[in-house]
Amino acid sequence: MSKLLLVLVTAAVVSYSATEKLPAYITACKEDDPNLNACALGSAKKAFPQMVNGDKKYGIPSLNPLVVEKAEIPGNGLDLTFMNAKLHGLPDTDIRDVKFDTTKQYLEVNFLIPHLYVDSDYKIDGKLLVVPLKGDGKTNITLTDVDLTYKANYLKEKAADGEDHIKLQKPDFDFKVSRAYIRLENLFNGDKALSDATHKFLDENWEDVVKELGPPILEIVHQISSNILGNIASRVPYKDFWA
């Protein structure tokens, strides 16, 4: 996967020394609950709608829409940069499964985004599959039925407040989509014939295009997930996550 440079307008992972209680909209579960996964899923489903407009106290950016100042996606013969990007559709996310293993210190969350829209300025130069691409302007990328599974191990580390806090380790994700639509304005300096032929190719080969562009685009969602979880965990001691 290409390395993504991501700059958010409203959120970043930063060190945080103050201690907060668990947000009121998150229901604590019992750590030894034999039905912990079901409890965690219910808590996540209840909390998420309260989080979509952001919560500065806990370092949560607004997801309605999520604004990304810049995302650079280099590598694989293609340099792609999004500027002033807005990701729409995140508030409609359906959290479908949560797996929380406190013994193995492992967390897994599966969620479905019915329609993820990216409206952005872009700059592209290189080759996608066998097609050379060069242009800059406005772009719209639509992904439907984004099925994404977020996975991470975690450690408990003592922070400056003297309390143990969760620290995520090696977060990763798997995904699949049911369809993708890509529109890039001003390709090839506005050459309509080349642009039309390119878009026709991208539409006909959308599954292969998703294999190339899907991971870095959804890496934005992955990093936001890590930011949100990491920012809450840096503020709330481990013991306060449990009833």
VEXFI-443141 format. One record per residue: x, y, z of N, C-alpha, C in turn; residue number from 1. Coordinates in pm, whole numbers, plus 50000, padded with zeros to 5 digits. Example, Ala and Ser with C-alpha at 12.3 -4.5 7.8 and 13.67 -1.06 7.14 Angstrom:
<atoms>
ATOM_51319_49431_50780_51230_49550_50780_51320_49670_50780_1
ATOM_51285_49775_50708_51367_49894_50714_51290_50003_50787_2
</atoms>
This chain:
<atoms>
ATOM_50083_49881_50000_50000_50000_50000_50087_50124_50000_1
ATOM_50048_50223_49922_50124_50346_49915_50116_50420_50048_2
ATOM_50220_50491_50079_50221_50571_50201_50139_50696_50178_3
ATOM_50050_50727_50270_49960_50839_50257_50003_50951_50351_4
ATOM_50017_51071_50295_50039_51190_50376_49906_51260_50388_5
ATOM_49856_51270_50511_49721_51321_50534_49727_51440_50626_6
ATOM_49664_51551_50584_49657_51671_50666_49510_51705_50685_7
ATOM_49463_51695_50811_49324_51728_50841_49313_51874_50880_8
ATOM_49196_51930_50852_49172_52069_50889_49149_52081_51040_9
ATOM_49078_51982_51097_49032_52001_51235_49086_51901_51335_10
ATOM_49161_51799_51290_49201_51697_51388_49338_51643_51355_11
ATOM_49410_51609_51461_49539_51541_51446_49565_51465_51574_12
ATOM_49647_51362_51565_49683_51290_51686_49793_51368_51756_13
ATOM_49766_51414_51876_49864_51494_51951_49873_51438_52091_14
ATOM_49982_51470_52158_49994_51428_52297_49896_51508_52382_15
ATOM_49845_51448_52487_49741_51511_52567_49761_51467_52711_16
ATOM_49776_51561_52802_49811_51526_52939_49691_51527_53034_17
ATOM_49583_51599_52998_49468_51606_53087_49390_51475_53082_18
ATOM_49329_51441_53195_49250_51319_53204_49102_51354_53200_19
ATOM_49028_51280_53116_48885_51300_53104_48812_51171_53141_20
ATOM_48686_51186_53175_48601_51070_53195_48553_51021_53058_21
ATOM_48503_50900_53056_48446_50847_52933_48331_50937_52890_22
ATOM_48324_50974_52760_48213_51060_52716_48078_51002_52755_23
ATOM_47983_51088_52790_47853_51043_52837_47778_50960_52734_24
ATOM_47810_50983_52606_47738_50910_52500_47798_50771_52473_25
ATOM_47906_50735_52543_47962_50600_52531_47928_50522_52657_26
ATOM_47859_50410_52638_47820_50325_52750_47932_50226_52783_27
ATOM_47978_50229_52907_48085_50137_52949_48031_49995_52961_28
ATOM_48114_49899_52924_48080_49756_52939_48163_49698_53054_29
ATOM_48127_49578_53097_48206_49509_53197_48318_49432_53128_30
ATOM_48441_49451_53176_48557_49391_53111_48548_49238_53107_31
ATOM_48486_49177_53207_48476_49032_53212_48340_48980_53164_32
ATOM_48265_49065_53095_48133_49025_53044_48151_48917_52938_33
ATOM_48089_48799_52953_48100_48696_52850_48038_48739_52717_34
ATOM_47951_48840_52724_47890_48896_52602_47948_49033_52572_35
ATOM_48080_49048_52594_48147_49177_52576_48129_49231_52434_36
ATOM_48142_49146_52335_48131_49193_52196_47994_49253_52169_37
ATOM_47890_49188_52217_47755_49239_52197_47736_49373_52269_38
ATOM_47790_49383_52391_47781_49508_52466_47856_49619_52393_39
ATOM_47977_49588_52345_48058_49689_52276_47991_49733_52147_40
ATOM_47927_49639_52076_47855_49675_51953_47739_49769_51984_41
ATOM_47662_49735_52087_47550_49821_52125_47597_49960_52166_42
ATOM_47707_49966_52239_47762_50094_52282_47808_50177_52162_43
ATOM_47876_50111_52066_47925_50181_51947_47810_50234_51863_44
ATOM_47707_50153_51846_47590_50195_51767_47521_50316_51831_45
ATOM_47515_50316_51963_47452_50427_52034_47537_50553_52028_46
ATOM_47668_50536_52039_47757_50652_52048_47782_50721_51914_47
ATOM_47790_50642_51807_47835_50699_51680_47751_50818_51633_48
ATOM_47617_50812_51638_47540_50929_51593_47570_51056_51672_49
ATOM_47616_51040_51797_47651_51156_51879_47789_51212_51845_50
ATOM_47866_51135_51765_48003_51174_51735_48019_51238_51598_51
ATOM_47917_51225_51511_47937_51264_51371_47960_51413_51353_52
ATOM_47911_51495_51445_47933_51640_51434_48058_51686_51508_53
ATOM_48135_51590_51559_48261_51622_51624_48248_51648_51773_54
ATOM_48358_51636_51842_48365_51664_51986_48508_51708_52015_55
ATOM_48529_51838_52022_48664_51892_52039_48728_51847_52169_56
ATOM_48646_51827_52271_48700_51787_52401_48776_51656_52391_57
ATOM_48731_51568_52301_48794_51438_52286_48870_51422_52154_58
ATOM_48894_51535_52085_48973_51532_51962_48904_51463_51846_59
ATOM_48771_51469_51842_48695_51404_51734_48655_51509_51632_60
ATOM_48697_51493_51506_48660_51591_51403_48517_51570_51356_61
ATOM_48460_51671_51296_48329_51656_51234_48339_51559_51117_62
ATOM_48243_51468_51108_48237_51373_50997_48126_51411_50900_63
ATOM_48072_51532_50912_47952_51568_50837_47965_51704_50767_64
ATOM_48053_51713_50662_48141_51606_50611_48275_51608_50683_65
ATOM_48359_51511_50651_48497_51512_50697_48578_51596_50598_66
ATOM_48647_51697_50650_48725_51786_50564_48873_51751_50576_67
ATOM_48935_51726_50462_49077_51694_50456_49146_51802_50373_68
ATOM_49238_51871_50436_49307_51981_50368_49393_51930_50253_69
ATOM_49463_51817_50278_49552_51764_50174_49577_51617_50199_70
ATOM_49575_51538_50092_49611_51397_50102_49696_51363_49980_71
ATOM_49820_51328_50004_49912_51292_49896_49925_51141_49890_72
ATOM_49905_51086_49770_49908_50941_49752_50011_50908_49644_73
ATOM_50138_50891_49683_50242_50861_49585_50263_50711_49568_74
ATOM_50334_50676_49463_50376_50537_49446_50305_50466_49334_75
ATOM_50358_50348_49298_50302_50263_49194_50288_50334_49059_76
ATOM_50380_50426_49034_50379_50494_48904_50274_50601_48891_77
ATOM_50207_50635_49000_50100_50734_48994_50109_50826_49114_78
ATOM_50118_50956_49088_50116_51055_49195_49980_51124_49193_79
ATOM_49909_51112_49303_49775_51168_49313_49765_51250_49441_80
ATOM_49717_51372_49429_49701_51459_49545_49559_51513_49548_81
ATOM_49494_51501_49664_49366_51564_49687_49388_51690_49770_82
ATOM_49320_51798_49734_49326_51922_49811_49184_51967_49843_83
ATOM_49166_52020_49965_49035_52069_50007_48926_51964_49983_84
ATOM_48954_51844_50026_48863_51732_50002_48755_51727_50110_85
ATOM_48635_51690_50067_48524_51668_50158_48471_51527_50136_86
ATOM_48468_51449_50244_48415_51313_50238_48275_51313_50296_87
ATOM_48178_51281_50208_48038_51277_50249_47993_51132_50265_88
ATOM_47895_51113_50350_47836_50980_50366_47875_50909_50494_89
ATOM_47975_50960_50566_48020_50893_50689_47912_50888_50798_90
ATOM_47825_50991_50810_47720_50982_50914_47624_50865_50894_91
ATOM_47616_50811_50773_47526_50698_50747_47591_50563_50775_92
ATOM_47710_50565_50832_47783_50442_50862_47702_50350_50953_93
ATOM_47698_50224_50917_47633_50122_50999_47741_50034_51062_94
ATOM_47759_50047_51192_47855_49962_51263_47790_49825_51282_95
ATOM_47848_49722_51224_47781_49592_51217_47839_49487_51312_96
ATOM_47964_49504_51353_48023_49403_51439_48142_49462_51514_97
ATOM_48157_49422_51639_48272_49463_51720_48327_49339_51789_98
ATOM_48458_49319_51779_48525_49212_51851_48630_49274_51940_99
ATOM_48619_49246_52069_48709_49306_52168_48766_49193_52252_100
ATOM_48892_49160_52234_48957_49053_52310_49056_49116_52407_101
ATOM_49017_49121_52535_49101_49187_52635_49222_49103_52673_102
ATOM_49217_48973_52647_49331_48885_52677_49441_48903_52571_103
ATOM_49401_48897_52445_49496_48915_52334_49520_49062_52303_104
ATOM_49445_49149_52370_49453_49295_52348_49437_49326_52199_105
ATOM_49320_49290_52151_49290_49300_52007_49150_49359_51989_106
ATOM_49139_49449_51891_49012_49515_51861_48983_49504_51712_107
ATOM_48858_49471_51679_48818_49464_51538_48677_49521_51526_108
ATOM_48658_49610_51429_48528_49672_51406_48495_49662_51257_109
ATOM_48377_49610_51228_48331_49605_51089_48218_49705_51071_110
ATOM_48226_49784_50965_48118_49878_50938_48095_49894_50789_111
ATOM_47974_49936_50756_47931_49954_50618_47896_50100_50595_112
ATOM_47956_50159_50491_47921_50295_50449_47844_50280_50317_113
ATOM_47714_50304_50316_47635_50279_50195_47684_50357_50073_114
ATOM_47713_50484_50091_47765_50566_49981_47871_50660_50037_115
ATOM_47991_50651_49988_48100_50740_50027_48135_50828_49908_116
ATOM_48115_50958_49923_48142_51053_49816_48264_51137_49853_117
ATOM_48354_51152_49759_48470_51239_49778_48463_51350_49675_118
ATOM_48445_51473_49721_48449_51592_49635_48576_51667_49668_119
ATOM_48658_51695_49566_48790_51749_49597_48852_51817_49476_120
ATOM_48948_51905_49502_49042_51945_49398_49146_51833_49389_121
ATOM_49200_51814_49272_49297_51706_49256_49408_51747_49161_122
ATOM_49518_51672_49170_49626_51679_49074_49677_51537_49055_123
ATOM_49688_51493_48930_49729_51355_48904_49831_51352_48791_124
ATOM_49928_51264_48804_50031_51250_48702_50090_51109_48713_125
ATOM_50081_51034_48605_50136_50899_48606_50050_50805_48527_126
ATOM_50050_50679_48567_49976_50577_48495_49891_50496_48593_127
ATOM_49762_50482_48558_49670_50399_48635_49635_50278_48550_128
ATOM_49671_50159_48599_49664_50037_48519_49751_50059_48395_129
ATOM_49692_50062_48275_49772_50084_48154_49747_50222_48096_130
ATOM_49670_50305_48167_49627_50434_48113_49708_50548_48173_131
ATOM_49775_50627_48089_49844_50746_48141_49741_50853_48178_132
ATOM_49763_50916_48292_49671_51019_48340_49750_51143_48378_133
ATOM_49699_51257_48335_49761_51384_48373_49653_51490_48373_134
ATOM_49643_51562_48483_49543_51667_48490_49532_51725_48628_135
ATOM_49455_51832_48638_49424_51893_48767_49292_51967_48754_136
ATOM_49217_51970_48864_49086_52034_48860_48999_51978_48971_137
ATOM_48872_51957_48940_48777_51903_49036_48758_51754_49011_138
ATOM_48734_51679_49118_48706_51537_49104_48592_51496_49196_139
ATOM_48518_51397_49152_48419_51332_49236_48440_51182_49226_140
ATOM_48459_51119_49340_48475_50974_49347_48365_50920_49438_141
ATOM_48290_50824_49388_48181_50765_49465_48204_50616_49479_142
ATOM_48201_50569_49603_48213_50427_49633_48083_50383_49701_143
ATOM_48024_50273_49654_47900_50226_49712_47924_50097_49791_144
ATOM_47847_50084_49899_47855_49966_49985_47999_49937_50028_145
ATOM_48058_50035_50092_48195_50020_50142_48191_49935_50269_146
ATOM_48238_49813_50258_48242_49719_50370_48386_49718_50421_147
ATOM_48407_49779_50538_48543_49801_50588_48557_49739_50727_148
ATOM_48663_49665_50746_48695_49606_50876_48824_49667_50930_149
ATOM_48812_49735_51042_48926_49799_51109_48980_49701_51213_150
ATOM_49113_49681_51212_49177_49586_51305_49298_49651_51371_151
ATOM_49313_49625_51500_49430_49679_51570_49457_49601_51697_152
ATOM_49583_49580_51726_49624_49536_51858_49642_49661_51944_153
ATOM_49651_49642_52074_49673_49757_52160_49756_49717_52282_154
ATOM_49821_49816_52340_49896_49799_52463_49835_49889_52569_155
ATOM_49863_49857_52695_49829_49947_52803_49959_50014_52850_156
ATOM_49964_50144_52839_50085_50219_52877_50051_50327_52978_157
ATOM_50139_50344_53075_50118_50447_53176_50150_50583_53116_158
ATOM_50057_50677_53130_50072_50810_53072_50116_50910_53178_159
ATOM_50126_51037_53138_50174_51141_53229_50082_51161_53349_160
ATOM_49955_51121_53337_49862_51135_53448_49875_51022_53550_161
ATOM_49969_50928_53523_49990_50816_53613_49895_50700_53593_162
ATOM_49807_50712_53495_49708_50608_53468_49748_50529_53343_163
ATOM_49699_50404_53337_49716_50324_53216_49619_50372_53109_164
ATOM_49672_50385_52986_49590_50424_52872_49612_50325_52758_165
ATOM_49512_50311_52673_49524_50226_52555_49609_50296_52450_166
ATOM_49703_50221_52392_49781_50271_52279_49767_50170_52165_167
ATOM_49712_50214_52053_49689_50126_51939_49821_50085_51875_168
ATOM_49827_49961_51828_49947_49907_51767_49912_49848_51629_169
ATOM_49984_49889_51528_49973_49832_51393_49829_49823_51343_170
ATOM_49754_49933_51347_49617_49927_51293_49619_49900_51143_171
ATOM_49521_49826_51097_49513_49787_50956_49365_49774_50918_172
ATOM_49337_49752_50789_49198_49737_50748_49188_49652_50623_173
ATOM_49072_49588_50609_49032_49518_50488_48906_49585_50435_174
ATOM_48885_49578_50303_48765_49642_50249_48720_49574_50121_175
ATOM_48593_49598_50088_48540_49566_49957_48428_49664_49927_176
ATOM_48405_49690_49800_48299_49781_49757_48218_49713_49648_177
ATOM_48093_49759_49630_48010_49699_49526_48019_49773_49394_178
ATOM_48064_49901_49396_48078_49978_49273_48158_50103_49300_179
ATOM_48223_50152_49197_48299_50276_49208_48277_50361_49083_180
ATOM_48266_50491_49105_48249_50586_48994_48351_50697_49013_181
ATOM_48424_50729_48908_48531_50829_48917_48514_50931_48806_182
ATOM_48515_51059_48843_48509_51167_48745_48622_51265_48775_183
ATOM_48703_51290_48675_48817_51381_48687_48801_51490_48581_184
ATOM_48774_51612_48627_48761_51723_48533_48898_51770_48486_185
ATOM_48900_51823_48365_49021_51885_48309_49137_51787_48292_186
ATOM_49107_51663_48255_49213_51570_48219_49276_51612_48087_187
ATOM_49405_51595_48075_49477_51622_47949_49448_51763_47898_188
ATOM_49450_51859_47993_49427_52000_47957_49293_52022_47889_189
ATOM_49194_51942_47929_49060_51960_47877_49032_51893_47745_190
ATOM_49120_51805_47699_49097_51732_47573_48978_51638_47592_191
ATOM_48863_51673_47531_48740_51599_47556_48747_51455_47504_192
ATOM_48805_51435_47389_48810_51301_47331_48892_51207_47420_193
ATOM_49009_51254_47465_49093_51172_47553_49026_51150_47689_194
ATOM_48962_51257_47738_48896_51246_47868_48780_51147_47862_195
ATOM_48698_51156_47756_48584_51064_47744_48631_50919_47733_196
ATOM_48736_50897_47655_48789_50761_47638_48844_50707_47770_197
ATOM_48909_50796_47846_48966_50755_47974_48857_50720_48074_198
ATOM_48754_50803_48081_48644_50776_48175_48570_50648_48136_199
ATOM_48556_50623_48009_48492_50499_47964_48574_50378_48011_200
ATOM_48705_50388_47997_48793_50279_48042_48782_50261_48193_201
ATOM_48781_50371_48268_48773_50362_48414_48641_50299_48459_202
ATOM_48531_50334_48391_48402_50276_48424_48397_50126_48394_203
ATOM_48452_50088_48278_48447_49948_48238_48539_49860_48322_204
ATOM_48641_49921_48381_48740_49845_48458_48744_49891_48604_205
ATOM_48627_49927_48656_48622_49987_48789_48678_49895_48898_206
ATOM_48660_49764_48884_48709_49673_48987_48862_49677_48997_207
ATOM_48929_49682_48881_49075_49692_48882_49120_49829_48930_208
ATOM_49042_49932_48897_49074_50067_48944_49066_50073_49096_209
ATOM_48962_50009_49153_48945_50009_49298_49063_49940_49367_210
ATOM_49118_49836_49304_49233_49769_49363_49352_49863_49376_211
ATOM_49360_49960_49283_49472_50055_49286_49441_50177_49374_212
ATOM_49320_50235_49355_49288_50360_49422_49210_50341_49552_213
ATOM_49141_50226_49566_49061_50203_49686_49141_50208_49814_214
ATOM_49252_50133_49824_49328_50134_49950_49373_50273_49995_215
ATOM_49434_50356_49908_49476_50487_49959_49359_50580_49992_216
ATOM_49248_50569_49917_49133_50653_49949_49073_50611_50083_217
ATOM_49056_50481_50102_48998_50433_50228_49098_50438_50343_218
ATOM_49227_50455_50310_49326_50479_50415_49291_50606_50492_219
ATOM_49226_50703_50424_49182_50824_50492_49083_50787_50602_220
ATOM_48983_50703_50569_48885_50659_50667_48954_50581_50779_221
ATOM_49050_50497_50741_49125_50417_50838_49201_50506_50935_222
ATOM_49269_50608_50882_49345_50697_50969_49254_50778_51061_223
ATOM_49137_50818_51008_49043_50892_51092_48994_50803_51206_224
ATOM_48966_50675_51175_48924_50581_51279_49031_50571_51388_225
ATOM_49158_50559_51345_49268_50551_51441_49280_50679_51522_226
ATOM_49262_50794_51454_49270_50922_51524_49164_50932_51633_227
ATOM_49040_50896_51596_48930_50908_51692_48954_50816_51812_228
ATOM_48984_50689_51784_49008_50594_51893_49129_50636_51977_229
ATOM_49237_50677_51907_49358_50718_51977_49339_50842_52061_230
ATOM_49263_50939_52010_49241_51063_52085_49156_51039_52210_231
ATOM_49054_50954_52197_48974_50921_52314_49059_50845_52416_232
ATOM_49135_50747_52367_49216_50665_52457_49324_50746_52528_233
ATOM_49376_50850_52463_49480_50932_52526_49423_51020_52637_234
ATOM_49292_51042_52634_49227_51128_52733_49161_51048_52846_235
ATOM_49114_50928_52812_49037_50849_52908_49121_50732_52958_236
ATOM_49144_50719_53087_49220_50605_53139_49151_50473_53106_237
ATOM_49233_50369_53095_49182_50236_53059_49071_50191_53154_238
ATOM_49089_50214_53283_48992_50166_53382_48856_50230_53364_239
ATOM_48852_50351_53306_48726_50422_53292_48645_50376_53169_240
ATOM_48703_50289_53087_48628_50232_52976_48534_50122_53024_241
ATOM_48551_50078_53149_48476_49962_53197_48381_50000_53310_242
ATOM_48266_49932_53311_48166_49958_53414_48207_49894_53547_243
</atoms>
